[in-house]
Each structure stands twice: as C-alpha cells, then as structure tokens.
Amino acid sequence: MPEISKLNGVTTTNISTVSGVAVASVAEINGSPAPVGGTGASSWVAVGDDRRIAHISNSDLLADNDWSDYDGFAGGSSPNPSGGNDHIHVAYGKDGSGNALWVATYATDACELAYKADPTSGPWTGINKDSSNSDLLGRRFAILWGNDVWIAVGKMGNHRIFRSTNGTDWTQIDVSGVSGITTSAVYALASNGTGTWWFAQQNRIYQSTDDGESWALLHTLLDSSNADPGDIRSMAYTNNTLIAGVQNVGEVYTAASSDLTDWSTEFSINSHGGTCFDQQTRMAAANGRVVLVGGQHKTTFDVSGKTVTFDENGVDFSGTSHGTLSAVCTDGSTWVATCFTGDMFYSTDGGDNWTASTQNAGSKDMLDVAPDVYLPL
C-alpha cells in the first residue's frame, strides 16, 4: 500500500505526533505505511545524579530554551533510591496497554528501576521486586524497549537479565545454562525492533529471537590478529547493521544482520578511544548514521553492513566550553548530547555541528538522555 502523505488534510511533514505518539515511532496507520517525513520526537528526557530528571519539548529544544528538572523521587513512597543514588540509563517505550512509558535504571541494588508515564513531574515509581515478589538481583546498566517488550541488563552475579511486557512488572530470565555465560556484568544491549535482541558479555555476543525469553551464544568477537579485543560495552542497530564498540582499545566492529557471524575488522576511534564505549549511553544510531561521544570528543560515521565511512574521527566536540560528554541519543533527525556537568547540546546535521542548550542543568551530572520515539531507527 502507498505511504500516507496526509492526515486529516495536513501534510505529514508538518505532523509531529499521531494520537500522542511521535511520528518516527508509528509503523502503520489503519494498515497503511506510516509517514516518514515527520519531525521526530515531541519531547526529550535526561536523567542525572541524585535522582534528577530533566525534560524539554522538542520545540523548546530547537529554540535553545532551558530544560526543566526535578528530583524524581521527591514526595514518593518506598521503594526509592537514597538521596545519593544516581541514574544509569533511561529508555522510552510502551506499557501493557500501548501507552507511552519511560523507565530509568539506578546505581543501586535496592531500587534497580523506576517508571513514569508523564516525565514532566514526579515522583517516579521505584521497582525492587519482580512479578513473583522476589528481589530483583542487581543494578541494570542498559535498558531498551522494542516489539512490546522491555529488556534490562546489568550485574550478572546470579546470571539474570530482566524482562517485562509492560515496563512495571518484571521477570528474571536465568541464562546460567547458556554457553560461556559468566558473572561479568553486561553493559551492551540492542534490538532490531521486531523480536530479535542482542547483549554482549566480555567479547561474546548473545542473541534472542523470541523477544528475550531464551538466549544463545551467537558470536565471539576477535580482532584482525585473531585475539580477544576486550570487552564490548556498547551496541546499536541501524540500517540492517549491528554495531559493537569495544571499551579497552576504543574499536568499533560491524556486521550485516543477514550474517551476524561475519564481522568487519576493527575500526579504531581516535582521541577518546575506549571512553566512548565505556557505557551504552555513549553511542546513538539512526538511518545508518552513528554518533559517538566521550571525553571532549566526538566521532561520526555512516554504516552499512561491514562498511564504515568516517565523517569525523575523534575531533573536538564543540567550540564552546563544556563538561565531559556522558551520553548521546537521536530521534532520527535531531541529536542530543549531555555532559557530566549538566551541559546540554543538540545537533540537526547528524552530529557535525552542535548548539548549546541549557548549561549545568539541575546543577548535576546528566548521565543519559532519550527522545519519545521507539528504537531502532
């Protein structure tokens, strides 16, 4: 069927949301392919130290207006992380009824997750029990929604990953019997958005083709010398390509989704090297474009299967003063980056040029940021 060009007489390029959902995240409308020319996100949410939540509308972001922020647990009831606990990651997805939901992870083993439908005010609801009322086991270093499923990965002392179909009730998936699984923490997570998921532990990549219910070892990543390159700490999926970033040496590897056992040789990242891969938050991808941030530097490239075409490799992020870069995300047309000092930036040209938004948001380090669109892009 032809793609929709207008809704209620309005050209789709002038529409940002459909029934409250960002255009970039709408797959079909009444059985017809959804518009692809929309403006992407309608809002952005960042999470930081001491439970801080920052948010801004897309229109205000592009007008260089200030982000608003608040304590995500002020006035909330137990469970919640103590005042000194910080965020690790935030993701956007759906609840069990298909409504918008945000879920964040925390640097604590006592309140690993929290969720909120409307992120413009608190408090968020903390989670420290699974759906059987057993304790969740360990903080989560990455979280993602796709195909009506949430997956969260992190500490692996008990060989568990977390899975949910609504973002509020979680089960713990035991992967202790999967080949090669150890107690080393998992930081890297990706999805193709249609039921296939990947996480990486050390240099091993694991795959699920049933939305995270079961897992198997897919590939053990080796460098061009046939040696272990180090720990994979970031992953992304775009343009039918899976991307893996290795922290120890600052290298990126790619493979086409048609054969995820056939990987490129390593591509070295200049200047910020392993820094851009020490957390999942340092890499964002959309429409074959990848942006990496770390330290005071950025790297941008285009990817298609095993082919990587660098635009910039380890160059200065911005001509303006800013803190150490902590995270980057995208809605497919706009890119947002955050810093440990709370400095916020955005780009509308694939990460080539950046404009300063709020500086020192919430007077805290901002550790991750996400738009209200559904990944992957």
Salt bridges, closest charged atoms under 4 A:
ASP50 OD2 - LYS364 NZ 2.60
ASP69 OD2 - ARG52 NH2 2.56
ASP71 OD2 - ARG51 NH2 2.82
ASP109 OD1 - ARG139 NE 3.14
ASP109 OD2 - LYS155 NZ 2.89
ASP135 OD1 - LYS129 NZ 2.57
ASP174 OD2 - ARG160 NH1 3.55
GLU213 OE2 - ARG163 NH2 3.91
ASP262 OD1 - LYS306 NZ 3.04
ASP278 OD1 - ARG282 NH1 2.55
ASP302 OD1 - ARG289 NH1 3.43
ASP311 OD2 - ARG289 NH2 2.83
GLU312 OE1 - LYS298 NZ 3.22
ASP352 OD1 - ARG289 NH2 3.07
ASP368 OD2 - HIS89 ND1 2.37
